[in-house]
Amino acid sequence: MVMPGKFITLEGSEGAGKSTSLNTLCQHLTSAGIDVYQTREPGGTPMAEAIREVMLADWQESVSGLTELLLVFAARLQHLTHEIKPRLAKGQWVVCDRFTDATYAYQGVARGTPLQYVASLENWVQADLRPDLTLYLDLDPEIGRQRIAGREQDRMENEQAEFFRAVRAGYLQRVTTEPAMQLIDASQSIDEVHAAILAVVEPFMRQHLV
Ligand code: Z5A
């Protein structure tokens, strides 16, 4: 019988180092013999990537948190149906750059969309699927913005500092209620962040590779 794979997500605000950490984490898992699939949200399928483009584009009209919420869950359903669920069923480990904790932080807390709307869609779209482990890279958003300064900014990245402080507050709130969520201090050097991630991931691997 094939054991279902594990679902690991990375979270954090802009410039926290998710993409950097995701690559080194996937290399580490692969070198331990794990069949890893690396992906991201919003995105992960052609249609979900198209929804991502729509969501992050700079529209000349207001875009509410509820509109974003519906877009992000439409993309998520495509991603779950065509990539995440079939791969987990085959025993692959799926490592995803952002997932529903981002929706709670950005659309819920920062945009002010009622959290019960997020929870309802989470239950409807995901049923009982939740990440087995979430690495939340915590960083002062000002430092994160300095790290990505000079890069072209999308509609979300153009938000004010107050928005990103609310995103961080949203994530910190999730850490207190979600047992799968582990806080990593992302203000450290890249090597120190990687070591902190491995300190969480190694015991997780031992627990699930027997
Ligand atoms: N979004 C949403 O609203 N709701 C949802 O449900 C979901 C997403 C799923 C796209 O996400 C947007 O979608 C995002 C939230 C929204 N918008 N915003 N704003 P994304 O993950 O694609 O975009 P991002 O958060 O803007 O990613 P990012 O800016 O690329 O950040 P990162 O991946 O965390 O950082 P990085 O690329 O790894 O590193 C950035 C730079 O910092 C780079 O030069 C690194 O070399 C450097 N770096 C990394 N780590 C360190 C350390 N430790 N020290 C010093 N420098 C470092």
Residues whose N, C-alpha, C, O or C-beta is under 5 A from the ligand:
A	BS01	Z5A	G12 S13 E14 G15 A16 G17 K18 S19 T20 E41 P42 V72 R98 F99 A102 T103 Y106 R147 I148 M156 E157 A186 Q188 S189 I190 V193
